[in-house]
């Protein structure tokens, strides 16, 4: 971990970002007190896909009479009330 005063961070911001990019942590002090830390990002597991992005498999409900949901709807529409 690198601990630097704010004035040094301002003068060398690009170099500090390079350190963070290499996996280092940089703590920035103002008047001797820590005010910020630059840490490398935590890389999520790229193979883990959120549930809302996973492909879904449609339900295949088999009725005893063999009719599909679409066929039932068509029969109901044609039959009227």
MIDO-890768 format. One record per residue (C-alpha): z, y, x; residue number from 0. Coordinates in Angstrom, 1 decimal. Each point is the difference from the previous one (the first is absolute). Example, Ala and Ser with C-alpha at 12.3 -4.5 7.8 and 13.67 -1.06 7.14 Angstrom:
        z        y        x   romi
      7.8     -4.5     12.3      0
     -0.7      3.4      1.4      1
//
This chain:
        z        y        x   romi
      0.0      0.0      0.0      0
     -0.9      3.4      1.3      1
      2.4      2.9     -1.0      2
     -1.5      3.5      0.4      3
      0.8      3.5     -1.1      4
     -2.2      1.6     -2.6      5
     -1.4      2.5      2.5      6
     -1.2     -2.9      2.2      7
     -1.5     -1.8     -3.1      8
     -1.9      3.1     -0.9      9
     -1.5      0.3      3.5     10
     -0.9     -3.7      0.2     11
     -0.6     -1.1     -3.6     12
     -3.1     -1.9      0.8     13
      1.6     -1.9      2.9     14
      3.0     -0.9     -2.3     15
     -2.4     -1.3     -2.6     16
     -1.7     -2.1      2.7     17
      3.4     -1.5      0.8     18
      0.7     -0.8     -3.6     19
     -3.5     -1.6     -0.3     20
      1.0     -2.3      2.9     21
      3.1     -1.1     -1.9     22
      2.6      2.4      1.3     23
      2.5      2.0     -2.1     24
      0.4      3.7      0.6     25
      3.2      1.8     -1.2     26
     -0.3      3.8     -0.3     27
      3.1      2.2      0.5     28
      0.6      3.5     -1.2     29
      3.0      1.7      1.6     30
      1.1     -3.4      1.3     31
      0.0     -1.7     -3.4     32
     -2.5     -2.6     -1.1     33
     -2.3      1.4     -2.8     34
     -2.9     -2.5      0.0     35
     -1.3     -3.3      1.4     36
     -3.6     -1.0      0.5     37
     -0.3     -3.7     -0.3     38
     -3.1     -2.3      0.0     39
     -1.0     -1.0     -3.5     40
      1.0     -3.5     -1.2     41
     -3.1     -2.0     -0.5     42
      0.1     -2.0     -3.2     43
     -1.3     -3.5      0.0     44
     -3.7      0.6     -0.7     45
     -0.3     -3.5     -1.5     46
      2.5      0.8     -2.7     47
     -1.8      1.4     -3.0     48
      1.9      1.8     -2.8     49
      0.2     -1.9     -3.2     50
     -2.1      2.5     -1.9     51
     -2.9     -0.5      2.5     52
      0.0     -3.8     -0.1     53
     -2.8     -1.6     -1.9     54
      1.1     -1.5     -3.3     55
     -1.1     -3.2     -1.6     56
     -0.8      0.2     -3.7     57
      1.9     -2.1     -2.4     58
     -1.9     -3.0     -1.4     59
      1.6     -1.0     -3.2     60
     -1.5     -3.1     -1.6     61
      0.5     -0.3     -3.7     62
      0.0     -3.4     -1.7     63
     -3.1      0.9     -2.0     64
     -1.8      1.1      3.2     65
     -0.7      3.6     -1.2     66
      0.2      2.9      2.3     67
      1.7      3.3     -0.8     68
     -3.3      1.7     -0.4     69
     -1.2     -2.6     -2.5     70
      3.2      0.4     -2.1     71
     -0.5      3.8     -0.1     72
     -3.7     -0.4     -1.0     73
      1.0     -2.4     -2.8     74
      2.7      2.4     -1.2     75
     -2.4      2.9     -0.1     76
     -2.7     -2.0     -1.8     77
      2.4     -1.4     -2.5     78
      1.3      3.4     -1.1     79
      3.3      0.6     -1.8     80
//
